[in-house]
Amino acid sequence: MNPEKKTQERVGVYICHCGSNIAGVVDVADVSAWAGKELAPNGVVVARDYKFMCSSLGQELIEKDIKELGLTRVVVASCSPHLHEPTFRNACARAGLNPYLFEMSNIREQDSWVTTDKVEATKKAKALVAAAVGRVVHQQPLNSLFVPIDPAVLVVGGGITGIQASLEIANSGHKVYLVEREPSIGGHMAQFDKTFPTLDCSACILTPKMFDAGNHKNITMLTWSEVEKVEGYIGNFTVTIRKRARFIDQSICTGCGVCWEKCPKKVVDNVFEAGLGYRKAVYTPFPQAVPKFPVIDHDNCTFFQKGTCKACQKFCPTGAINFDQQDEIITIKVGNIILATGFDLFDARKIPNYGYGRLANVFTSLEFERLSNAAGPTGGKVYLRDGVTQPKAVGIIHCVGSRDKNYHNYCSAICCMQSLKFAHLVKEKTGAEVYEFYIDMRTPAKTYDEFYQRIIHEGVNLIRGKVAEITNAAYSPEEEGKLVIQVEDTLIGKQRRIPVDMVVLSAGLEARHDAKKVAQKFGISCSADDWFIERHPKLDPVATMTDGVFVAGACQGPKDIPASVAQGAAAAARVLSIIGQGEIEIEAATAIVDELTCVGCTQCVSSCPYQAIEFNTEKGKAHVNEALCKGCGTCVGTCLPKSISLKHFTDEQIVSEMIGAMQVMKYFQTEEVA
Amino acid sequence: MYEPSIIGFLCNWCSYRGADTAGMARMKYPPNVKIIRVPCSGRISPELVLRTFREGADGVMVLGCHIGDCHYSTGNHRTAKRMPVLKKLLEYTGIDPERLVINWVSAAEGEKFSIVIKDFTEKIRALPPFVETMK
């Protein structure tokens, strides 16, 4: 083959048999002999074939040739580079050759395994080898960049997952910033009554952890705060956080509670009490809140709205109320970020035939948690909406908004167990008859199915079928004044109407309403359902495609408490392993700007998915921040004067590879014609 | 019979892995397409495609991740915008725009990959050799 330019490089070509995987289809001896002869003008000085190039003997063959024959470039034609590129790069490095001077040709997955005709497969292998040889002579040695890791960590979200992650990291002696947008940490778990399958009280197991996190010397708690901006890259993030005004001077507040006792303004608590209870305009969401400092709800405070009141200020024994407080913007430096932003509950109002919001005694799962919680608005008594009547029959409906193509296709993972727990609590607290309506009963984790068995034995009526409607229209005298559940019982194959006093909808979990915005802020991506996407669903469940940003808990997908805690700890472990390295290697194949030809059009700046390209206004030139660049090359495809090039994927390298393949293909074409 | 020469530019993370997946499942397809691995389909500038035609390729494929799945989050958005414009340019210069195909193949879609290759090879085979159309 005729190279465009004569090369000084000395290339070694190695064709792997891969047992019979390649050699059974491709004539490897022919390819190797052909490469040695026909590609000699392209720099090939030695071409060999060997049974298993990836074996230690195969690798030694390469190392020996590099040393003895003075090879300056190496091509291995074998399997996919996704499998063995690191293997051969290491072999080259051991023999003193820069690993980026190695190129791999995929003649197994993309040739011998997919081609039936042996002659054609051999020709294709020759073309692929020629392409790799064409490319490799233009490859340049590259050195990986190492950046130091800032040991501080940002944890976003103060639910059980965030608390667990923060404690793990803080206990290892590293600084943690825990950001929570509500006035207190605790998350959804703080609202729950009992936790399945052990039925231990949620607060009893959560509050000690909240207290530990609140008092840990290595944890800086930033509640009533939100992350505004994230800049930088793994090891060196700069995060801007808005600390919203609490109107409380935290340095002198003792959390005594006089302010909310004296506050005359009662507000329906739509967040913590799920709309069932009241709080004051100055409040902590619940008595065990961490931190103990209250916040003044600006939109409901009589002073802020009408200009008079200040009752809290008058009675505060330490003078901690400060109506002039402003939002505070703080900037912190961290090396890694863990997102544990949790979930939102599916809005059951979206299913009109279930009547939530229209029929008083239809409750959501979160409302039921508050009803049955001893610290809740009814003191743990399960009452109907009137606040006095105990229900005599209760229907619990699974899969509300989940496993339903009209709402969410996925299974919310927690509803079966949660509903079984509700059944137990209703029976225990009221002795009422309980009907559970399920599509499939899913209780897969440790000791979960035993819990299910226990609930069956408690005498709960389990009805398999998706509820069609909940109505107050009575067809018969016994349905008068009741809620009637219309369902097809698929086990007996009949339509049934079951009158009850109370209905609990096990609403599914969905991604936070602002998950997409958050994902954008942190440079990660969301699935079709807005859950954050992990790096690998099985083998890398808490990392993301953005180095240094990890996800844990229900923000990544529906999860129960044990799974969330496990992920929180897992994310912490991943972060600690990075901190332990002290510095981290980042991609060497990055983009670089040729300032001589850059015209300063800034097309590349807007094309970069990572904001890695800055525009230097003084010089009028673009500049690539190597630590941020992930090496996608989108800027290169965009740059009109061809001033940006991507190392290891330069135009010259890609074109030479293409020409190598084209020449061989054309060669065989003319041969056939002749 | 005339065998077309085709160059396929495949992104490293989805389509190249999709090709590997087809291989692992031993799905057979014609050998005409020679694959060149690039980090992202966004790396492929119009000039690279034109240069490939200049070298005599009968067809060019640009395969990337599905929109929303890009390893570099939005690199393939550029491909999706750039390549249709390039097709217009090809048409304007007298090159049949059908000779360039843009498609999205995920790492799991081995079968789709083999179908895309088969279909495109058949389509190009039905056209005259590219160099002859340029005479």
Boltz contact constraints between the chains, C-beta under 6 A:
constraints:
  - contact:
      token1: [A, 80]
      token2: [B, 20]
      max_distance: 6.0
  - contact:
      token1: [A, 109]
      token2: [B, 20]
      max_distance: 6.0
  - contact:
      token1: [A, 109]
      token2: [B, 23]
      max_distance: 6.0
  - contact:
      token1: [A, 110]
      token2: [B, 19]
      max_distance: 6.0
  - contact:
      token1: [A, 110]
      token2: [B, 23]
      max_distance: 6.0
  - contact:
      token1: [A, 110]
      token2: [B, 35]
      max_distance: 6.0
  - contact:
      token1: [A, 113]
      token2: [B, 23]
      max_distance: 6.0
  - contact:
      token1: [A, 113]
      token2: [B, 26]
      max_distance: 6.0
  - contact:
      token1: [A, 114]
      token2: [B, 23]
      max_distance: 6.0
  - contact:
      token1: [A, 114]
      token2: [B, 28]
      max_distance: 6.0
  - contact:
      token1: [A, 114]
      token2: [B, 29]
      max_distance: 6.0
  - contact:
      token1: [A, 115]
      token2: [B, 31]
      max_distance: 6.0
  - contact:
      token1: [A, 116]
      token2: [B, 28]
      max_distance: 6.0
  - contact:
      token1: [A, 120]
      token2: [B, 31]
      max_distance: 6.0
  - contact:
      token1: [A, 124]
      token2: [B, 31]
      max_distance: 6.0
  - contact:
      token1: [A, 127]
      token2: [B, 34]
      max_distance: 6.0
  - contact:
      token1: [A, 525]
      token2: [B, 73]
      max_distance: 6.0
  - contact:
      token1: [A, 607]
      token2: [B, 78]
      max_distance: 6.0
  - contact:
      token1: [A, 609]
      token2: [B, 72]
      max_distance: 6.0
  - contact:
      token1: [A, 609]
      token2: [B, 73]
      max_distance: 6.0
  - contact:
      token1: [A, 609]
      token2: [B, 74]
      max_distance: 6.0
  - contact:
      token1: [A, 609]
      token2: [B, 75]
      max_distance: 6.0
  - contact:
      token1: [A, 630]
      token2: [B, 72]
      max_distance: 6.0
  - contact:
      token1: [A, 631]
      token2: [B, 39]
      max_distance: 6.0
  - contact:
      token1: [A, 632]
      token2: [B, 39]
      max_distance: 6.0
  - contact:
      token1: [A, 632]
      token2: [B, 40]
      max_distance: 6.0
  - contact:
      token1: [A, 632]
      token2: [B, 42]
      max_distance: 6.0
  - contact:
      token1: [A, 632]
      token2: [B, 72]
      max_distance: 6.0
  - contact:
      token1: [A, 632]
      token2: [B, 75]
      max_distance: 6.0
  - contact:
      token1: [A, 633]
      token2: [B, 39]
      max_distance: 6.0
  - contact:
      token1: [A, 633]
      token2: [B, 40]
      max_distance: 6.0
  - contact:
      token1: [A, 633]
      token2: [B, 43]
      max_distance: 6.0
  - contact:
      token1: [A, 634]
      token2: [B, 42]
      max_distance: 6.0
  - contact:
      token1: [A, 634]
      token2: [B, 75]
      max_distance: 6.0
  - contact:
      token1: [A, 634]
      token2: [B, 78]
      max_distance: 6.0
  - contact:
      token1: [A, 636]
      token2: [B, 43]
      max_distance: 6.0
  - contact:
      token1: [A, 637]
      token2: [B, 42]
      max_distance: 6.0
  - contact:
      token1: [A, 637]
      token2: [B, 43]
      max_distance: 6.0
  - contact:
      token1: [A, 637]
      token2: [B, 44]
      max_distance: 6.0
  - contact:
      token1: [A, 637]
      token2: [B, 45]
      max_distance: 6.0
  - contact:
      token1: [A, 649]
      token2: [B, 38]
      max_distance: 6.0
  - contact:
      token1: [A, 655]
      token2: [B, 51]
      max_distance: 6.0
  - contact:
      token1: [A, 657]
      token2: [B, 36]
      max_distance: 6.0
  - contact:
      token1: [A, 658]
      token2: [B, 7]
      max_distance: 6.0
  - contact:
      token1: [A, 658]
      token2: [B, 52]
      max_distance: 6.0
  - contact:
      token1: [A, 659]
      token2: [B, 55]
      max_distance: 6.0
  - contact:
      token1: [A, 661]
      token2: [B, 34]
      max_distance: 6.0
  - contact:
      token1: [A, 662]
      token2: [B, 55]
      max_distance: 6.0
  - contact:
      token1: [A, 665]
      token2: [B, 5]
      max_distance: 6.0
  - contact:
      token1: [A, 666]
      token2: [B, 56]
      max_distance: 6.0
